[in-house]
Amino acid sequence: MRHVLVTGAAGGIGLAVAEAFAARGDAVSGVDARAPELEVAMARLGGRALVADLADPGRAEVVDRASALAGPVDVLVNAAGLYPATPLADMTAAEVASPVNPVTDEYASAVAVNPLGRPGQPDEIAAAVVWLAGDDARFVTGAVLRVDGGATAGTTALPVHHPTTTVLQEGSL
Ligand SMILES: NC(=O)c1ccc[n+]([C@@H]2O[C@H](COP(=O)([O-])OP(=O)(O)OC[C@H]3O[C@@H](n4cnc5c(N)ncnc54)[C@H](O)[C@@H]3O)[C@@H](O)[C@H]2O)c1
């Protein structure tokens, strides 16, 4: 059993990732700023709820808190974030203060031109994360895995402000 620390675990991709690891029998610790949603989710999964605002300078202490509760962290999945991604300098105070997922015209346009013609679902991202953090991916390191329905197929570089979910395994922590 591994100890998996998932940020953004109160909803969306982070919650789907936490569910996927818990279903495999791994010990899950979830981090999120939304306390009620996180606590309900972690209670359901038998995981630990670590309420924290990861924008705070002292955010790294959640790793120590998680380790104290369930042992050293083996896998870190960083799924907390805001979508759509906006350069910090261009964000309004309301956007900074509110971790929400607005459905924008830009988002609808992006989905319309996706080769698969639909947005990805959180469990589809979670499946890739579980694979990437598992033994089958032991020779994959320093790679960017694009789970985007082919939206960036054929391009050699990601858009400058492309939001990502990151996965780190023991050894790189
Ligand atoms: N590349 C893409 O096309 C794409 C698409 C969707 C999402 N994403 C990215 O994946 C990540 C997760 O997306 P999602 O759809 O699950 O979003 P979501 O809003 O459903 O979930 C994000 C979670 O992160 C938490 N969070 C945000 N800021 C936080 C903070 N400062 N401290 C603690 N918790 C915080 C929120 O409370 C929320 O529960 C985001 O970074 C997003 O930008 C990328």
The ligand as an SDF file (V2000), in Angstrom:
LIG
                    3D

 44 48  0  0  0  0  0  0  0  0999 V2000
   -5.3280   21.1830  -19.5350 N   0  0  0  0  0  0  0  0  0  0  0  0
   -6.6430   21.2490  -19.5040 C   0  0  0  0  0  0  0  0  0  0  0  0
   -7.2960   21.2730  -20.5320 O   0  0  0  0  0  0  0  0  0  0  0  0
   -7.3170   21.2320  -18.1980 C   0  0  0  0  0  0  0  0  0  0  0  0
   -8.6690   20.9870  -18.1640 C   0  0  0  0  0  0  0  0  0  0  0  0
   -9.2700   20.9700  -16.9430 C   0  0  0  0  0  0  0  0  0  0  0  0
   -8.5280   21.2180  -15.8090 C   0  0  0  0  0  0  0  0  0  0  0  0
   -7.2110   21.4570  -15.8820 N   0  0  0  0  0  0  0  0  0  0  0  0
   -6.4120   21.7490  -14.6850 C   0  0  0  0  0  0  0  0  0  0  0  0
   -6.4690   20.6520  -13.7800 O   0  0  0  0  0  0  0  0  0  0  0  0
   -6.5670   21.1510  -12.4470 C   0  0  0  0  0  0  0  0  0  0  0  0
   -7.8460   20.6330  -11.7790 C   0  0  0  0  0  0  0  0  0  0  0  0
   -8.9670   21.0050  -12.5580 O   0  0  0  0  0  0  0  0  0  0  0  0
  -10.4370   20.6100  -12.1310 P   0  0  0  0  0  0  0  0  0  0  0  0
  -11.2650   20.6260  -13.3490 O   0  0  0  0  0  0  0  0  0  0  0  0
  -10.3820   19.3780  -11.2900 O   0  0  0  0  0  0  0  0  0  0  0  0
  -10.8080   21.8890  -11.2420 O   0  0  0  0  0  0  0  0  0  0  0  0
  -11.8300   21.9740  -10.0110 P   0  0  0  0  0  0  0  0  0  0  0  0
  -12.0970   23.4180   -9.8090 O   0  0  0  0  0  0  0  0  0  0  0  0
  -12.9710   21.0490  -10.1690 O   0  0  0  0  0  0  0  0  0  0  0  0
  -10.9760   21.4380   -8.7850 O   0  0  0  0  0  0  0  0  0  0  0  0
   -9.8320   22.1390   -8.3760 C   0  0  0  0  0  0  0  0  0  0  0  0
   -9.7490   21.9930   -6.8620 C   0  0  0  0  0  0  0  0  0  0  0  0
   -8.5770   22.7080   -6.4500 O   0  0  0  0  0  0  0  0  0  0  0  0
   -8.9080   23.3890   -5.2650 C   0  0  0  0  0  0  0  0  0  0  0  0
   -8.0530   24.5570   -5.1360 N   0  0  0  0  0  0  0  0  0  0  0  0
   -7.8990   25.5690   -6.0100 C   0  0  0  0  0  0  0  0  0  0  0  0
   -7.0600   26.4900   -5.5190 N   0  0  0  0  0  0  0  0  0  0  0  0
   -6.6580   26.0150   -4.3180 C   0  0  0  0  0  0  0  0  0  0  0  0
   -5.7770   26.5050   -3.3230 C   0  0  0  0  0  0  0  0  0  0  0  0
   -5.1400   27.6800   -3.4690 N   0  0  0  0  0  0  0  0  0  0  0  0
   -5.5610   25.7790   -2.2080 N   0  0  0  0  0  0  0  0  0  0  0  0
   -6.1890   24.5960   -2.0350 C   0  0  0  0  0  0  0  0  0  0  0  0
   -7.0490   24.0750   -2.9370 N   0  0  0  0  0  0  0  0  0  0  0  0
   -7.2820   24.7810   -4.0620 C   0  0  0  0  0  0  0  0  0  0  0  0
  -10.3620   23.8100   -5.4180 C   0  0  0  0  0  0  0  0  0  0  0  0
  -10.9660   24.0730   -4.1520 O   0  0  0  0  0  0  0  0  0  0  0  0
  -10.9510   22.6080   -6.1150 C   0  0  0  0  0  0  0  0  0  0  0  0
  -11.4960   21.6600   -5.2210 O   0  0  0  0  0  0  0  0  0  0  0  0
   -6.5470   22.6700  -12.5360 C   0  0  0  0  0  0  0  0  0  0  0  0
   -5.2130   23.1250  -12.3540 O   0  0  0  0  0  0  0  0  0  0  0  0
   -6.9840   22.9340  -13.9460 C   0  0  0  0  0  0  0  0  0  0  0  0
   -6.5040   24.1570  -14.4350 O   0  0  0  0  0  0  0  0  0  0  0  0
   -6.6010   21.4470  -17.0530 C   0  0  0  0  0  0  0  0  0  0  0  0
  1  2  1  0
  2  3  2  0
  2  4  1  0
  4  5  1  0
  4 44  2  0
  5  6  2  0
  6  7  1  0
  7  8  2  0
  8  9  1  0
  8 44  1  0
  9 10  1  0
  9 42  1  0
 10 11  1  0
 11 12  1  0
 11 40  1  0
 12 13  1  0
 13 14  1  0
 14 15  2  0
 14 16  1  0
 14 17  1  0
 17 18  1  0
 18 19  2  0
 18 20  1  0
 18 21  1  0
 21 22  1  0
 22 23  1  0
 23 24  1  0
 23 38  1  0
 24 25  1  0
 25 26  1  0
 25 36  1  0
 26 27  1  0
 26 35  1  0
 27 28  2  0
 28 29  1  0
 29 30  1  0
 29 35  2  0
 30 31  1  0
 30 32  2  0
 32 33  1  0
 33 34  2  0
 34 35  1  0
 36 37  1  0
 36 38  1  0
 38 39  1  0
 40 41  1  0
 40 42  1  0
 42 43  1  0
M  CHG  2   8   1  16  -1
M  END
$$$$
